[in-house]
Amino acid sequence: MRYVTVWKKLQVVAGLEKLSSSEDLGLAHSAQESLAAACDDVFTYVKNSSGDLLQEMMALRGEHRVTGEKLAASPDVTAELLQKLATAEYVDDMLDEQLEKLSGEEYDAARAVQLLGREYAVNLMRGLFA
């Protein structure tokens, strides 16, 4: 997995997040749908790139530091973000298992919850680069 690819994807997420709070309701709705898809893409990309999401995020964080970017988060904040990210990954894995067994409205509801969780996880990822 490449740091630059993840960084660009996270920048798209940040832009869509700003657009999703637009006063133009049509634009905001479209941006919210695109935001959910972008977060799903980022989370899936990072999760599938290696067997260990947290280890991968720490490697990406190290590459982020090498680029000259400063990391403001203290070790305690970083540990908290990693713990929350591990929990988000666990919940996502459980939802993946359940989605295989569901169909119809139940599938749609579970998938919506999964997308919300992935959006939360991506925000945690962004926090690791802050």
N, CA and C atoms as an extended XYZ file, in Angstrom:
390
Properties=species:S:1:pos:R:3:atomname:S:1:resname:S:1:resid:I:1 pbc="F F F"
N         0.859       -1.172        0.000 N   MET     1
C         0.000        0.000        0.000 CA  MET     1
C         0.897        1.224        0.000 C   MET     1
N         0.440        2.219       -0.669 N   ARG     2
C         1.228        3.435       -0.788 CA  ARG     2
C         0.646        4.555        0.059 C   ARG     2
N         1.527        5.228        0.768 N   TYR     3
C         1.136        6.358        1.610 CA  TYR     3
C         0.441        7.440        0.792 C   TYR     3
N         1.016        7.762       -0.365 N   VAL     4
C         0.472        8.851       -1.186 CA  VAL     4
C        -0.975        8.560       -1.574 C   VAL     4
N        -1.269        7.334       -1.911 N   THR     5
C        -2.637        6.959       -2.289 CA  THR     5
C        -3.594        7.177       -1.124 C   THR     5
N        -3.203        6.724        0.050 N   VAL     6
C        -4.059        6.885        1.236 CA  VAL     6
C        -4.217        8.361        1.558 C   VAL     6
N        -3.138        9.116        1.496 N   TRP     7
C        -3.190       10.543        1.815 CA  TRP     7
C        -4.155       11.264        0.862 C   TRP     7
N        -4.080       10.958       -0.429 N   LYS     8
C        -4.981       11.592       -1.399 CA  LYS     8
C        -6.435       11.227       -1.101 C   LYS     8
N        -6.667        9.979       -0.778 N   LYS     9
C        -8.030        9.542       -0.463 CA  LYS     9
C        -8.558       10.263        0.781 C   LYS     9
N        -7.688       10.460        1.770 N   LEU    10
C        -8.107       11.164        2.983 CA  LEU    10
C        -8.378       12.645        2.697 C   LEU    10
N        -7.668       13.215        1.750 N   GLN    11
C        -7.923       14.603        1.367 CA  GLN    11
C        -9.273       14.737        0.666 C   GLN    11
N        -9.633       13.752       -0.144 N   VAL    12
C       -10.952       13.731       -0.787 CA  VAL    12
C       -12.035       13.647        0.280 C   VAL    12
N       -11.824       12.798        1.277 N   VAL    13
C       -12.789       12.667        2.378 CA  VAL    13
C       -12.960       14.007        3.085 C   VAL    13
N       -11.864       14.695        3.350 N   ALA    14
C       -11.934       15.996        4.032 CA  ALA    14
C       -12.734       16.997        3.206 C   ALA    14
N       -12.511       17.019        1.902 N   GLY    15
C       -13.258       17.930        1.036 CA  GLY    15
C       -14.739       17.600        0.987 C   GLY    15
N       -15.057       16.321        0.898 N   LEU    16
C       -16.459       15.903        0.873 CA  LEU    16
C       -17.146       16.203        2.201 C   LEU    16
N       -16.410       16.096        3.287 N   GLU    17
C       -16.966       16.404        4.600 CA  GLU    17
C       -17.386       17.871        4.669 C   GLU    17
N       -16.562       18.745        4.115 N   LYS    18
C       -16.905       20.173        4.083 CA  LYS    18
C       -18.128       20.414        3.207 C   LYS    18
N       -18.163       19.772        2.037 N   LEU    19
C       -19.308       19.951        1.139 CA  LEU    19
C       -20.600       19.403        1.736 C   LEU    19
N       -20.494       18.359        2.549 N   SER    20
C       -21.697       17.738        3.111 CA  SER    20
C       -22.399       18.634        4.118 C   SER    20
N       -21.710       19.674        4.579 N   SER    21
C       -22.350       20.608        5.505 CA  SER    21
C       -22.780       21.896        4.806 C   SER    21
N       -22.853       21.848        3.488 N   SER    22
C       -23.251       23.008        2.692 CA  SER    22
C       -24.709       23.382        2.961 C   SER    22
N       -25.006       24.653        2.804 N   GLU    23
C       -26.388       25.117        2.957 CA  GLU    23
C       -27.253       24.698        1.774 C   GLU    23
N       -26.619       24.442        0.649 N   ASP    24
C       -27.319       23.936       -0.535 CA  ASP    24
C       -27.662       22.465       -0.272 C   ASP    24
N       -28.924       22.185       -0.007 N   LEU    25
C       -29.322       20.834        0.406 CA  LEU    25
C       -29.044       19.780       -0.650 C   LEU    25
N       -29.199       20.139       -1.901 N   GLY    26
C       -28.905       19.187       -2.979 CA  GLY    26
C       -27.431       18.824       -2.998 C   GLY    26
N       -26.583       19.829       -2.893 N   LEU    27
C       -25.139       19.608       -2.856 CA  LEU    27
C       -24.754       18.818       -1.609 C   LEU    27
N       -25.332       19.181       -0.472 N   ALA    28
C       -25.014       18.500        0.782 CA  ALA    28
C       -25.398       17.022        0.717 C   ALA    28
N       -26.568       16.734        0.160 N   HIS    29
C       -27.018       15.339        0.060 CA  HIS    29
C       -26.100       14.540       -0.866 C   HIS    29
N       -25.769       15.121       -1.993 N   SER    30
C       -24.872       14.452       -2.934 CA  SER    30
C       -23.499       14.216       -2.305 C   SER    30
N       -23.007       15.227       -1.589 N   ALA    31
C       -21.702       15.099       -0.931 CA  ALA    31
C       -21.734       14.042        0.166 C   ALA    31
N       -22.853       13.928        0.890 N   GLN    32
C       -22.960       12.922        1.943 CA  GLN    32
C       -22.907       11.516        1.357 C   GLN    32
N       -23.577       11.323        0.222 N   GLU    33
C       -23.517       10.014       -0.429 CA  GLU    33
C       -22.105        9.712       -0.913 C   GLU    33
N       -21.457       10.715       -1.494 N   SER    34
C       -20.082       10.538       -1.965 CA  SER    34
C       -19.129       10.324       -0.797 C   SER    34
N       -19.384       10.986        0.324 N   LEU    35
C       -18.560       10.827        1.516 CA  LEU    35
C       -18.638        9.394        2.032 C   LEU    35
N       -19.838        8.844        2.073 N   ALA    36
C       -19.998        7.454        2.536 CA  ALA    36
C       -19.229        6.500        1.624 C   ALA    36
N       -19.323        6.717        0.318 N   ALA    37
C       -18.605        5.857       -0.631 CA  ALA    37
C       -17.094        6.026       -0.499 C   ALA    37
N       -16.638        7.261       -0.306 N   ALA    38
C       -15.200        7.514       -0.180 CA  ALA    38
C       -14.644        6.889        1.097 C   ALA    38
N       -15.379        6.995        2.196 N   CYS    39
C       -14.939        6.384        3.451 CA  CYS    39
C       -14.910        4.864        3.345 C   CYS    39
N       -15.904        4.312        2.676 N   ASP    40
C       -15.942        2.878        2.440 CA  ASP    40
C       -14.710        2.460        1.640 C   ASP    40
N       -14.373        3.243        0.630 N   ASP    41
C       -13.218        2.954       -0.216 CA  ASP    41
C       -11.915        3.020        0.582 C   ASP    41
N       -11.730        4.063        1.365 N   VAL    42
C       -10.499        4.221        2.148 CA  VAL    42
C       -10.359        3.081        3.154 C   VAL    42
N       -11.428        2.820        3.888 N   PHE    43
C       -11.367        1.782        4.914 CA  PHE    43
C       -11.067        0.423        4.284 C   PHE    43
N       -11.753        0.104        3.204 N   THR    44
C       -11.543       -1.175        2.524 CA  THR    44
C       -10.122       -1.275        1.988 C   THR    44
N        -9.638       -0.186        1.412 N   TYR    45
C        -8.281       -0.171        0.850 CA  TYR    45
C        -7.239       -0.456        1.926 C   TYR    45
N        -7.343        0.233        3.054 N   VAL    46
C        -6.352        0.053        4.125 CA  VAL    46
C        -6.521       -1.321        4.772 C   VAL    46
N        -7.756       -1.718        5.029 N   LYS    47
C        -8.016       -2.996        5.699 CA  LYS    47
C        -7.544       -4.178        4.855 C   LYS    47
N        -7.761       -4.108        3.546 N   ASN    48
C        -7.403       -5.221        2.678 CA  ASN    48
C        -5.937       -5.219        2.259 C   ASN    48
N        -5.225       -4.143        2.553 N   SER    49
C        -3.844       -4.046        2.100 CA  SER    49
C        -2.895       -4.921        2.912 C   SER    49
N        -3.269       -5.218        4.124 N   SER    50
C        -2.421       -6.070        4.961 CA  SER    50
C        -3.308       -6.807        5.950 C   SER    50
N        -2.714       -7.704        6.680 N   GLY    51
C        -3.481       -8.469        7.650 CA  GLY    51
C        -3.752       -7.729        8.941 C   GLY    51
N        -3.068       -6.609        9.155 N   ASP    52
C        -3.182       -5.906       10.434 CA  ASP    52
C        -3.406       -4.417       10.182 C   ASP    52
N        -4.633       -3.972       10.363 N   LEU    53
C        -5.005       -2.583       10.100 CA  LEU    53
C        -4.194       -1.616       10.954 C   LEU    53
N        -4.035       -1.913       12.240 N   LEU    54
C        -3.335       -1.001       13.136 CA  LEU    54
C        -1.853       -0.895       12.778 C   LEU    54
N        -1.256       -2.004       12.462 N   GLN    55
C         0.148       -1.992       12.069 CA  GLN    55
C         0.325       -1.190       10.779 C   GLN    55
N        -0.583       -1.354        9.864 N   GLU    56
C        -0.539       -0.610        8.605 CA  GLU    56
C        -0.693        0.883        8.845 C   GLU    56
N        -1.601        1.258        9.735 N   MET    57
C        -1.793        2.682       10.031 CA  MET    57
C        -0.557        3.277       10.696 C   MET    57
N         0.104        2.528       11.546 N   MET    58
C         1.322        3.042       12.178 CA  MET    58
C         2.438        3.190       11.147 C   MET    58
N         2.507        2.269       10.196 N   ALA    59
C         3.504        2.394        9.124 CA  ALA    59
C         3.206        3.631        8.274 C   ALA    59
N         1.936        3.841        7.948 N   LEU    60
C         1.549        5.027        7.179 CA  LEU    60
C         1.844        6.302        7.970 C   LEU    60
N         1.605        6.246        9.263 N   ARG    61
C         1.878        7.401       10.123 CA  ARG    61
C         3.368        7.714       10.123 C   ARG    61
N         4.192        6.674       10.136 N   GLY    62
C         5.633        6.869       10.061 CA  GLY    62
C         6.042        7.501        8.743 C   GLY    62
N         5.429        7.047        7.642 N   GLU    63
C         5.708        7.635        6.338 CA  GLU    63
C         5.240        9.088        6.290 C   GLU    63
N         4.138        9.366        6.962 N   HIS    64
C         3.611       10.733        7.029 CA  HIS    64
C         4.630       11.637        7.718 C   HIS    64
N         5.217       11.142        8.773 N   ARG    65
C         6.218       11.910        9.515 CA  ARG    65
C         7.454       12.156        8.644 C   ARG    65
N         7.846       11.162        7.848 N   VAL    66
C         9.021       11.282        6.984 CA  VAL    66
C         8.836       12.388        5.953 C   VAL    66
N         7.605       12.647        5.542 N   THR    67
C         7.358       13.695        4.551 CA  THR    67
C         7.568       15.092        5.123 C   THR    67
N         7.797       15.171        6.418 N   GLY    68
C         8.008       16.466        7.045 CA  GLY    68
C         6.786       16.996        7.750 C   GLY    68
N         5.683       16.277        7.658 N   GLU    69
C         4.473       16.697        8.352 CA  GLU    69
C         4.646       16.482        9.842 C   GLU    69
N         4.125       17.383       10.602 N   LYS    70
C         4.209       17.258       12.052 CA  LYS    70
C         2.988       16.507       12.575 C   LYS    70
N         3.209       15.716       13.583 N   LEU    71
C         2.126       14.973       14.226 CA  LEU    71
C         1.875       15.615       15.583 C   LEU    71
N         0.705       16.212       15.727 N   ALA    72
C         0.396       16.943       16.948 CA  ALA    72
C        -0.077       16.033       18.076 C   ALA    72
N        -0.603       14.880       17.745 N   ALA    73
C        -1.196       14.011       18.754 CA  ALA    73
C        -0.131       13.469       19.706 C   ALA    73
N        -0.436       13.533       20.980 N   SER    74
C         0.460       12.984       22.001 CA  SER    74
C         0.381       11.453       21.951 C   SER    74
N         1.336       10.777       22.572 N   PRO    75
C         1.280        9.309       22.615 CA  PRO    75
C        -0.017        8.781       23.234 C   PRO    75
N        -0.548        9.492       24.228 N   ASP    76
C        -1.798        9.057       24.857 CA  ASP    76
C        -2.967        9.161       23.884 C   ASP    76
N        -3.008       10.253       23.134 N   VAL    77
C        -4.074       10.446       22.153 CA  VAL    77
C        -3.942        9.412       21.039 C   VAL    77
N        -2.715        9.168       20.607 N   THR    78
C        -2.474        8.168       19.569 CA  THR    78
C        -2.942        6.794       20.033 C   THR    78
N        -2.620        6.440       21.273 N   ALA    79
C        -3.048        5.141       21.814 CA  ALA    79
C        -4.565        5.045       21.857 C   ALA    79
N        -5.219        6.127       22.240 N   GLU    80
C        -6.687        6.136       22.288 CA  GLU    80
C        -7.283        5.979       20.894 C   GLU    80
N        -6.704        6.685       19.916 N   LEU    81
C        -7.193        6.570       18.538 CA  LEU    81
C        -7.011        5.148       18.014 C   LEU    81
N        -5.875        4.542       18.319 N   LEU    82
C        -5.624        3.170       17.872 CA  LEU    82
C        -6.581        2.182       18.531 C   LEU    82
N        -6.888        2.398       19.809 N   GLN    83
C        -7.832        1.521       20.502 CA  GLN    83
C        -9.222        1.634       19.874 C   GLN    83
N        -9.640        2.852       19.587 N   LYS    84
C       -10.942        3.059       18.959 CA  LYS    84
C       -10.966        2.477       17.550 C   LYS    84
N        -9.859        2.609       16.831 N   LEU    85
C        -9.780        2.057       15.482 CA  LEU    85
C        -9.844        0.537       15.513 C   LEU    85
N        -9.192       -0.073       16.499 N   ALA    86
C        -9.258       -1.531       16.645 CA  ALA    86
C       -10.693       -1.978       16.920 C   ALA    86
N       -11.399       -1.226       17.732 N   THR    87
C       -12.798       -1.547       18.025 CA  THR    87
C       -13.657       -1.394       16.774 C   THR    87
N       -13.424       -0.331       16.030 N   ALA    88
C       -14.178       -0.106       14.788 CA  ALA    88
C       -13.926       -1.240       13.794 C   ALA    88
N       -12.684       -1.702       13.725 N   GLU    89
C       -12.365       -2.817       12.821 CA  GLU    89
C       -13.068       -4.095       13.272 C   GLU    89
N       -13.097       -4.337       14.576 N   TYR    90
C       -13.770       -5.519       15.110 CA  TYR    90
C       -15.262       -5.495       14.768 C   TYR    90
N       -15.890       -4.353       14.981 N   VAL    91
C       -17.327       -4.219       14.664 CA  VAL    91
C       -17.544       -4.409       13.166 C   VAL    91
N       -16.661       -3.866       12.349 N   ASP    92
C       -16.778       -4.028       10.907 CA  ASP    92
C       -16.684       -5.504       10.509 C   ASP    92
N       -15.764       -6.227       11.123 N   ASP    93
C       -15.640       -7.662       10.847 CA  ASP    93
C       -16.916       -8.411       11.220 C   ASP    93
N       -17.500       -8.055       12.359 N   MET    94
C       -18.753       -8.701       12.781 CA  MET    94
C       -19.882       -8.395       11.790 C   MET    94
N       -19.927       -7.150       11.344 N   LEU    95
C       -20.958       -6.775       10.367 CA  LEU    95
C       -20.751       -7.489        9.041 C   LEU    95
N       -19.495       -7.666        8.635 N   ASP    96
C       -19.219       -8.413        7.405 CA  ASP    96
C       -19.793       -9.820        7.486 C   ASP    96
N       -19.590      -10.459        8.637 N   GLU    97
C       -20.122      -11.809        8.832 CA  GLU    97
C       -21.646      -11.821        8.763 C   GLU    97
N       -22.278      -10.833        9.372 N   GLN    98
C       -23.737      -10.769        9.381 CA  GLN    98
C       -24.303      -10.452        8.006 C   GLN    98
N       -23.619       -9.593        7.259 N   LEU    99
C       -24.110       -9.206        5.932 CA  LEU    99
C       -24.220      -10.403        5.000 C   LEU    99
N       -23.347      -11.390        5.192 N   GLU   100
C       -23.399      -12.593        4.360 CA  GLU   100
C       -24.685      -13.379        4.584 C   GLU   100
N       -25.305      -13.203        5.741 N   LYS   101
C       -26.493      -13.965        6.112 CA  LYS   101
C       -27.790      -13.207        5.879 C   LYS   101
N       -27.704      -11.922        5.554 N   LEU   102
C       -28.894      -11.085        5.460 CA  LEU   102
C       -29.271      -10.790        4.016 C   LEU   102
N       -30.509      -10.335        3.857 N   SER   103
C       -30.977       -9.884        2.544 CA  SER   103
C       -32.088       -8.863        2.752 C   SER   103
N       -32.424       -8.178        1.694 N   GLY   104
C       -33.522       -7.220        1.728 CA  GLY   104
C       -33.266       -6.043        2.644 C   GLY   104
N       -34.309       -5.661        3.375 N   GLU   105
C       -34.230       -4.502        4.255 CA  GLU   105
C       -33.227       -4.700        5.388 C   GLU   105
N       -33.127       -5.937        5.882 N   GLU   106
C       -32.165       -6.207        6.949 CA  GLU   106
C       -30.736       -5.970        6.459 C   GLU   106
N       -30.465       -6.408        5.234 N   TYR   107
C       -29.135       -6.188        4.653 CA  TYR   107
C       -28.869       -4.689        4.516 C   TYR   107
N       -29.841       -3.960        3.984 N   ASP   108
C       -29.679       -2.511        3.782 CA  ASP   108
C       -29.407       -1.792        5.106 C   ASP   108
N       -30.127       -2.181        6.153 N   ALA   109
C       -29.949       -1.550        7.463 CA  ALA   109
C       -28.560       -1.857        8.029 C   ALA   109
N       -28.145       -3.109        7.930 N   ALA   110
C       -26.825       -3.491        8.446 CA  ALA   110
C       -25.714       -2.823        7.639 C   ALA   110
N       -25.900       -2.714        6.346 N   ARG   111
C       -24.900       -2.059        5.490 CA  ARG   111
C       -24.805       -0.565        5.827 C   ARG   111
N       -25.933        0.059        6.129 N   ALA   112
C       -25.920        1.478        6.514 CA  ALA   112
C       -25.138        1.668        7.815 C   ALA   112
N       -25.319        0.754        8.760 N   VAL   113
C       -24.565        0.816       10.013 CA  VAL   113
C       -23.077        0.623        9.731 C   VAL   113
N       -22.760       -0.306        8.844 N   GLN   114
C       -21.366       -0.551        8.500 CA  GLN   114
C       -20.736        0.700        7.871 C   GLN   114
N       -21.463        1.361        6.988 N   LEU   115
C       -20.935        2.567        6.355 CA  LEU   115
C       -20.695        3.673        7.378 C   LEU   115
N       -21.588        3.802        8.352 N   LEU   116
C       -21.372        4.785        9.421 CA  LEU   116
C       -20.121        4.447       10.229 C   LEU   116
N       -19.953        3.186       10.518 N   GLY   117
C       -18.769        2.755       11.252 CA  GLY   117
C       -17.489        2.994       10.477 C   GLY   117
N       -17.553        2.793        9.174 N   ARG   118
C       -16.374        3.025        8.347 CA  ARG   118
C       -16.051        4.513        8.252 C   ARG   118
N       -17.084        5.336        8.234 N   GLU   119
C       -16.848        6.782        8.243 CA  GLU   119
C       -16.172        7.187        9.554 C   GLU   119
N       -16.637        6.632       10.646 N   TYR   120
C       -16.025        6.892       11.949 CA  TYR   120
C       -14.564        6.427       11.955 C   TYR   120
N       -14.308        5.236       11.420 N   ALA   121
C       -12.949        4.696       11.381 CA  ALA   121
C       -12.026        5.582       10.551 C   ALA   121
N       -12.525        6.099        9.447 N   VAL   122
C       -11.701        6.974        8.604 CA  VAL   122
C       -11.394        8.267        9.345 C   VAL   122
N       -12.343        8.777       10.105 N   ASN   123
C       -12.068        9.973       10.909 CA  ASN   123
C       -10.989        9.691       11.968 C   ASN   123
N       -10.993        8.495       12.504 N   LEU   124
C        -9.934        8.101       13.444 CA  LEU   124
C        -8.588        8.040       12.717 C   LEU   124
N        -8.591        7.491       11.508 N   MET   125
C        -7.375        7.442       10.704 CA  MET   125
C        -6.836        8.844       10.453 C   MET   125
N        -7.730        9.753       10.109 N   ARG   126
C        -7.317       11.138        9.880 CA  ARG   126
C        -6.711       11.739       11.140 C   ARG   126
N        -7.253       11.360       12.296 N   GLY   127
C        -6.716       11.843       13.562 CA  GLY   127
C        -5.294       11.369       13.806 C   GLY   127
N        -4.958       10.191       13.309 N   LEU   128
C        -3.599        9.695       13.472 CA  LEU   128
C        -2.574       10.493       12.670 C   LEU   128
N        -3.047       11.203       11.645 N   PHE   129
C        -2.153       12.029       10.833 CA  PHE   129
C        -2.150       13.486       11.264 C   PHE   129
N        -2.968       13.829       12.262 N   ALA   130
C        -3.080       15.227       12.684 CA  ALA   130
C        -1.923       15.641       13.574 C   ALA   130
